[in-house]
């Protein structure tokens, strides 16, 4: 099998990761969270520094009602895929909802710093708006 | 819940959605943080995913993807083994330390140190470069166990309960150390402080500060030291600290145990993909009358 088929100019391994992510994303969209999680497992072992995989895997657990596991995975994502402002923002949301306000505040500030460092204005705005929802 | 439901990949030109797209796709109060897949992936090709047997496309892409991922994993195995050997050596050198000595014995039994402890040791020994791979394995182990056994069961097994004030995120502990190399969410001094808080017990502390300062020496420079706080402080905090250490230790032990099964589980998952692809191909062949 030619590994270059359908790569559209990407390196094969990058393309593989993209296909896995797209597949997992589809399954997630179909609310097949367990199936999606398995796809993200494989994706993350190939691309542990890809923030999207951690976000998506953690979200699968959250959708399944496993909030503590989701929190662990968001946290691991902040390290493995650093800088990972979205994982940090997700941590903030969960910690806030769990009434762990001091940790939530730390996560919020860290998310804001990471977004600012990445010069991502959209994300910075999104994070700032979080305070309207979770003051 | 921290994100809203997604409706599938959007036809965006970049995986990073712009603000207008975001606002049109998500509730204003809870914007979805999941990023859409890269648009150079044909949606039909992605949909061909193994477990989705709707047979929308040829599935060539996914089959190749699995091969590529396995190849990458093989390449990383060498890197992994190197880290494992270095870690084993470092741990051997620190057998006199009760905590690290204990971990060393566990690692010796399980064999797959790497994981280890991960985080801590690898991050210190390699300046954080090896951490993502180790973390991926640890994270996947946690996720797999939670899917199989349920969250409550796995947390109970780890001696952790979200009702306990002493609940510790392993990721945070890892972050404390990995990020002390400067690149991240926690500032160096905070990282040291956070790690000390976790490891403090009975007025003693694993003084990671020295290791951070001389990172090249790796785990071997992690030494026991005296707590920074006054004696009355550790008396007041001893019980809490002991609880923290106990939980953290249980998490690490569990990660080590799970690592032994990781390779097997990975193969099982990949074989599952292959089976699904073959089943779909056979179905397509039959449907097209070729079989």
Interface residues (C-beta under 8 A of the other chain):
Chain A: X1 X2 X3 X5 X6 X8 X9 X10 X12 X13 X15 X16 X17 X18 X19 X20 X21 X22 X23 X24 X25 X26 X27 X28 X29 X30 X31 X32 X34 X35 X37 X38 X39 X41 X42 X43 X44 X45 X46 X48 X49 X52 X54 X55 X56 X57 X59 X61 X62 X63 X64 X65 X66 X67 X68 X69 X70 X71 X72 X73 X74 X75 X76 X77 X78 X79 X80 X81 X82 X83 X86 X88 X89 X90 X93 X94 X97 X98 X110 X113 X114 X122 X125 X126 X129 X133
Chain B: X1 X2 X3 X5 X6 X7 X8 X9 X15 X16 X18 X19 X22 X29 X30 X31 X33 X34 X35 X36 X37 X38 X40 X41 X42 X43 X45 X46 X47 X48 X49 X50 X51 X52 X60 X61 X62 X63 X64 X65 X66 X67 X68 X69 X71 X72 X73 X119 X131 X132 X133 X135 X136 X137 X138 X139 X140 X142 X143 X144 X146 X147 X150 X151 X154 X155 X160 X162 X167 X169 X170 X171 X172 X174 X175 X178 X179 X183 X184 X185 X186 X266 X269 X270 X272 X273
